Amino acid sequence: MAAIWAFWKSDTWGGRSWAFMVFLSIMVLHSLAILLFTRGFLLTRTELSQYSQCSDVFESPCFPPYDQNVNNSNRARGCWTKPAVGRLVIILLDALRFDFVAPSTFYAVKKPWMDKLQVIHELASKHPSTARIFKAIADPPTTSLQRLKGLTTGGLPTFIDVGNSFGAPAIVEDNLIHQLVQNGKRVVMMGDDTWLQLFPHHFNVSYPFPSFNVKDLHTVDDGCIKNLLPTLYKEDWDVLIAHFLGVDHAGHIFGVDSSPMIEKLEQYNEILKKVVEVLESQSSPGDLHENTMLLVMGDHGQTLNGDHGGGSAEEVETSIFALSLKKPPTSAPAAFDNSTCQLDMQGRRICFSSIQQLDFAVTVSALLGLPFPFGSIGHVNSELFALAAGTWSLEKLAIHDRQSLSELDEWMQNYVNVLCINSWQVKKYIDVYSSLSLIGFSDKDLLHVSELYAQAQELWSLTSESSVVHENESSFTLPAVKRQLEAYSAFLASVASLARSNWTEFNLKLMGIGFCIMLFSLVLHAFSIKRLDNLCGHHSPSCGNSRNSFGMIFACIAVLTRACSFLSNSYILEEGRVASFLLATTAMLQLRCAIMKKMMLLEALLFVFLLPFLRISIELAQLKQAVSSLFLKMDPLRTPGINEDSQFWMSITQFVPILALVIVGYLLYKSIGCYSCHGILKYVIVGSLSNFMLIAIYWACNSDLLNLPMVLRGLKGNLIPRIIYAVGVVQVSFLSIVLLLVRETTVNLKESTVIKVLAVLSTWSSTIIVLSGKQGPLAVLALLIGGWCIIRLMRLEQNTENKYSGSSHFYALPVTQWSLLAVCMFFSTGHWCAFDGLRYAAAFIGFDEFNLIRQAILLTIDTFGFSHIFPIFGLPFLVACYYPLRQNKRLFSMQLCQVYLMYGLITAVSVTFTILCVTIQRRHLMVWGLFAPKFVFDVVGLVLADVMICLSSLYYIV
C-alpha cells in the first residue's frame, strides 16, 4: 500500500510511464468488474446430467404403452407412448419467416416475397386433415445455435450461448437426437455443419457443409439438394434432417425484399415439390413411406434487412408445415381445433395454427414413441400430434357411427395419457432441478406448480379408475377430456412461464462485487482528473482556474441524463435518438453563446445544421422494418425509395460515395502540406491515399452502371480488399516503429501531435471505409465536420481575457460532445445494441472462407470503427489545436491525460448505469432480448476503449 501511495504522490504524473500505468490499472479494474458481474449475471441454467430411459415411464401414474413383464420385442410398439410415425423427414429452412409460408391474404398488403411456396399452400388446402401450417414462436435470442439447442432439448435458451454461435460446443444434456440414437433410430444429417458441432457422434450418415460464409448462398443448399432426393429412396434411416441456409444468407446480404431472396424461395418450392412427389409415390400400404411424416420448418425468422437475434415479432415468428402420409382412420373433435382459416389468392381454404418451438422436441418424441428429453418443459401440441395420431377434420363426426366413436375415444384416451406422461416428466424435472441447482425456484413458485399438478392428477385418478371399472364402455366423454386437458395445460403453461421468468440463476454477490469495483474505478477516474488539475495549476496559472463553468455543469448534466436513461427499456431502444438530442442541445446552447459573444458563428451554425443529417441517418439505420440506410447494402438496386429504372437516381447512389471519398482524400492530402510531415509518418498517410484510390476502383468494378474494361472488372473479387488490409497492417507496423525507435525531438508539440493523429486515423480509415460500404466516406465526412466544429467552438469556453485555459473545466463540454458524437456515429452507421445489429457480411469482405479470428477482427472493426477507433485516436486534437507554443511538454502530457481520463470516465459512467440497469431489470420480460445485449455491447465497448486509451498513451504522450 505504501508503494501505491508513493506512486500516486510522485512527481511523475503526466509522463508516459505514469499515464500507461494509470490507464492499465483502470483497464484491469474494469475487466475484473466485468468478469465478476458477468459470472453472476450471465450464468447459464444448471444443465442436468440425467437422461430419460424407457423404464422410467413405469414410475409415472400414467398408462405405459406396453407391459413391463412382457417380452422386450413388444417394445417396438413404443417406449413412453404409442408411436404414430415410422419415419420422419425434417427440412429446416434457416431464417424462414412466417410470411414466407402463410398466404398473402392473411396480411393487409401483399409483398413480393409472399406466396412463393405454393406447394405448401396446395397441400394444406387439398389435405386439411393430414397437412397443416403452424406459426411457430421461438424464444429470443434468435441465434441459430440457441434455436437448434431449444428445438432438440425442449428447454429455453440461455443468453451465454450467443457467444458460442460461431463455435458451438456439443450438447451434453438430454435431447431429441440422443434419444433417437439410444432407442435404435438411424439419423441422417445434411447441410449446416453446426449440427455436427452440437452432435458430433450421433449421425449414421452426415453430409456437412461450411455455414459461416454469408456471401455464399448456394454451397450448403446445393449439397442438400444433391443428397436429399437419393436418400429418400434408401431404407437405411429413420430420421432425415436437411438444413438449408440460402434464405438466411440472402437476407444477411441482400435483405428480404430482394431478387436473390425471391429466387431462393422459388428454388425451395421446386425442391419441396420433388420431395413430396417422392414421398407420395411410395406412401401406399407396405411401401417405404407408408407411415412417414414431413416437417418443413424454420429455426427463427428475420427482419426485413435480414437480421435476427433479437425478440421482435419478425424474428421470433417462423413456421412449421407438417404433412402426414399416413391416412388416420378417425378425426378428433373440432373443439380441440384452434386454427385460423382464410381463402388464398386462388380461392383455396387454408388454415394455420400456432405452436411454441418449446413444444417441438416433446411432440416429436411422442409421435415417434421415444422418451421425452429429461430437461424438456414443452407441451405435446395437440394439433401437430393429431396429424398422425388422429387428424382434424372440418366435418363433424356422426354420432350414430359407433365404430368412429370408439376410434375417437381411443384417440382421446391416448392423447390424455400422453399429456399425463408429459406433465409427470416436467414435474420430475422441476423437482430434480430445484434439489440440485444452487438457487432453483422459490418455495412459493414450487408450491403453486405442485398444487396445479396435484389438481391435474386428481382428475386423472378419477378418469383412470372410471376407465378400469367400465372397461368395455367409453369413459372419455368430451367434457371430461376437456377438463383433464385444461388441468394439464394449466400446469405445463405455469411451468413454462415460471422458467421464462426465473431460468437464469443470478449470483447477486458476484454482481454486487463487480458493481462496487466499477464504482471504485469511477472514483479513481475523478481523483486522477482532480489531481492533474492541481498539478496543471502549479505549472500554469491559467490552468489553475477551476471555477465551475456553465460548460462543465451542462456536461455533467448531459452525461448523467444519458446514463440515467438506461434505467428504462424504452430509452435503451431510443438510445441513438437520446444521444443526438443531447448533442443537438449542446449545439444550440453554443449557437446562443456564439451569437451573444459575436464569434464562431459560422462554426456554430454548421454544427447545428449537421445534426439533423445525423438524426435522419439514425432514423434510417434504426428502422428494422426498412432495408437499413441508403448506402448500407452492397446491392444498390435494392435501395429503398429509389426506382431502379431511374438512371439518374441510380447514378447518384453510385457517384455520391465516391465523391465523398475524393473529398476525404483531398483533405488528407492538404493536411500533409499544412504541416511539415516527413519521414515514416508521411509514407503512412500516402499509403492511405493509395488505399482510397483502390476503394474507388473496387466500388466502380462492382457497379453495373459503368462500362469498365475487362482488365478492371477482374478486380471485382477479393483482391482489392485484401490489398487494403495488407497495407493497413504495414502502416500499423510503421507506427509501431515510430513509437519504439524514433525519439521525439521537435519542440512544436502541436504540429507533431497533429501529424501523429492524422497518421493513425488515416491508417484505420481505409479498412473501416471498405468494411462500412458506400456509407463509409459519408460517415467519415460527418465525423470530420462534427469534430472540426467541436474543436473550433472550444474558443467559446475561453476566459474573458482570451487566455488559454487547460483545466478539466475547459475540456468538459468538448469531451462530452466528442463522446456523444461517437455514440451518434455508432447508430447512424446502421448498428444498434443487439446481435441482429451486427453486419456479419462485413466480416467476409475480401474473403470467402470462414476463419474465426480473422472474421471476428473484421466484424469488431466494422462495429466499433466509427464509435471507438476514430474518436479515441482523434481525441488529442482537442488538446493540440489550442496548445500554446511556449508551454512545456510536461503540461501538454498532463492535459492529454486529463482528456483521456475524462473520456474514459464518461464511458465508464454509462457502463456503470447499464450494469445497474440489468441488475434491477434482471427479472424483466425483455432481459435477454434487450438488456443483456445492451450490457454485452457496452462492456465490450468499454474494454475496447480502455485498450485503445492505453495504446494512445504510449503513442501520443511524451
Protein Blocks (a to p, Z undefined) as FASTA:
>chain_A
ZZmmmmmmmckgoiaklmmmmmmmmmmmmmmmmmmmmmmmmpccdddfbdcdfklmmmpc
bdcfbdfkbcfklmmnomkbccfbfbdcddddehiafklmmcfklpmbdcfkgoklmmlm
mmmmmmmmlgccddddddddfbfklmmmmmmnopacdfklmmmmmoccddfbdcfklmmm
mnopacddehjfklmmmmmmlcfbdcdddfklmklmklmmmmmmmmmmmmmmpckbfbdc
dddfklmmmmmmnojbbfklmmmmmmmmmmmmmmmmmmmmmmcghiaklmaccddddfbd
cdfkopahiacfklmpccdddddfbdcfbdcdfklpccdcdddfkopacddddddfklmm
mmmmmmnopacdfklcbdcdfklmmmmnopadfbdcdfklmmlmmmmmmmmmmmmmmmmm
mmmmmmmmmmmmmmmpmnlpafklmmmmmmmmmmmmmmmmmmmmmmmmmmmbcfbdfklm
mmmmmmmmmmmmmmmmmmmmmmpccdfklmmmmmmmmmmmmmmmmmmmmmmmmmmmmmom
klmmmcdcfklmmmmmmmmmmmmmmmpmklmmmmmmmmmmmmmmmmmmmmmmmmmnopak
lmmmmmmmmmmmmmmmmmmmmmmkbgcjfklpmblmlgghiafklmklmmmmmmmmmmmm
mmmmmmmmmmmmmpccehjllmmmmmmmmmmmmmmmmmmmmpckbccdfklmmmmmmmmm
mmmmmmmmmmmmmmmmmmmmmccfbfblmlmmmmmmmmmmmmmmmmmmmmnommlmmmmm
mmmmmmmmmmmmmmmmpcfkopacfbfklmmmmmmmmmmmmmmmmmmnopacdfklpcfk
lmmgoiabdcfklmmmmmmmmmmmmmmmmmmmmmmmmmmmmccfkbcfklmmmmmmmmmm
mmmmmmmmmmmmmmmmmmmmmmgfklmmmmmmmmmmmmmmmmmmmmmmmmmmmmmpZZ
